[in-house]
Amino acid sequence: MGEQLPIVAAPMAGGPSTPGFAIAVAEAGGLPFLAGGYKTAEALAAEIAEVRSSGRSFGVNLFVPGDTPVDAAAFSAYVEDLGEDAAAYGILLDPEPVSDDDGWSSKLELLLAAPVPVVSFTFGLPAVSDITALRRAGTTVWSSVTTVAEAALAERAGVDGLVVQGSDAGGHSAAFDPAGRAGSVDTAALVRSIRAGSALPIVAAGGVDGPDAVRRLLDAGAERVAVGTLLLRTDEAGTSAPHRAALADTAFTETAITRVFTGRPARALRNGFIDRHEPHAIDAYPAVHHLTRGMRQAAATAGDTDRLHLWAGTGWRRARSGPVGDVISWLAGLGE
Ligand SMILES: Cc1cc2nc3c(=O)[nH]c(=O)nc-3n(C[C@H](O)[C@H](O)[C@H](O)COP(=O)(O)O)c2cc1C
């Protein structure tokens, strides 16, 4: 695919994965991903055009929509629970659950009309016909999986490779079932289990804290290693200022898996919002994502890390600033 190193820059929706960041990753020899989640097909098309013009290989990640119904009573109770935090920014929460499919069909149409080298899916499997259509268009299709069972389903659906995400990964769990309990198997162990039953290429994702971790995941049976958190503080990443600051702030002492921000399990730096709301959190993605979005945007503008979703994997302490190319080289064992 053109890249020389076994390092993948994991897709990171919500800002970090900009086209400039992707091009810099590719120039350093890694395989970059654009994050299709939370943006329109038009915005994604513009990002693809920019990275394509660099002549480098890259991937695009999409969220697979689910159809889990929202429990109205549980949602109302959660709206009430969050009221004080929202009021801190003068926000009155919308008691009606909002649902959407993240522009699924238009993004798929875009990727079929102008195929990209790699497409990865998160939060589930698309229809077999969609996987087949992308592969016929010349795209390599990867599915993000978090269990041996999900890996078997993805393999049966005909994907070309598996992004094996362990419980130590930062950001959302890619689990197919949003209400499923968050897994507790770390990435290396999950790679070994899935490798034992599948010959598909594996990209290991989760918990990398340096070159030794990359080596261990390759030794466990992965062909490539995806890194998210360790790239968040790099110069080219579109990470928000408060998120960058929090990753370097010693006041944060641990990460936790939580549904408080979006209704899906995700690993984040543990802050006050998690502590206040975790006991009441509900399984309602994307309704909770939409519910808390305005408050989180206001918190980001105010630099309020107590109410922000500070996605971070267990290796966060070793996330460093500087050019992303230097971090990619370091992770690949080529530099300090
Ligand atoms: C800020 C952030 C945003 C993320 N957004 C996405 C996304 O849009 N799609 C996706 O498949 N995974 C997403 N992830 C998960 C990553 O793809 C990857 O699994 C994870 O970062 C690997 O673990 P690490 O952060 O410990 O390196 C995100 C992770 C982070 C930290």
The ligand as an ORCA input file, in Angstrom:
! r2SCAN-3c Opt
* xyz 0 1
  C      -9.836     10.906     20.310
  C     -10.174      9.568     19.733
  C     -11.125      9.473     18.725
  C     -11.410      8.211     18.153
  N     -12.309      8.149     17.111
  C     -12.480      6.960     16.453
  C     -13.244      6.895     15.253
  O     -13.745      7.890     14.757
  N     -13.387      5.674     14.658
  C     -12.787      4.546     15.155
  O     -12.922      3.482     14.570
  N     -12.063      4.591     16.287
  C     -11.879      5.767     16.932
  N     -11.077      5.815     18.045
  C     -10.411      4.581     18.501
  C      -9.136      4.381     17.706
  O      -9.449      4.047     16.369
  C      -8.230      3.262     18.278
  O      -8.959      2.082     18.440
  C      -7.619      3.659     19.600
  O      -7.204      5.010     19.594
  C      -6.424      2.771     19.901
  O      -6.055      2.893     21.236
  P      -5.025      3.986     21.799
  O      -5.779      5.284     21.805
  O      -4.720      3.482     23.155
  O      -3.846      4.033     20.863
  C     -10.762      7.050     18.640
  C      -9.822      7.163     19.659
  C      -9.504      8.393     20.196
  C      -8.454      8.462     21.282
*
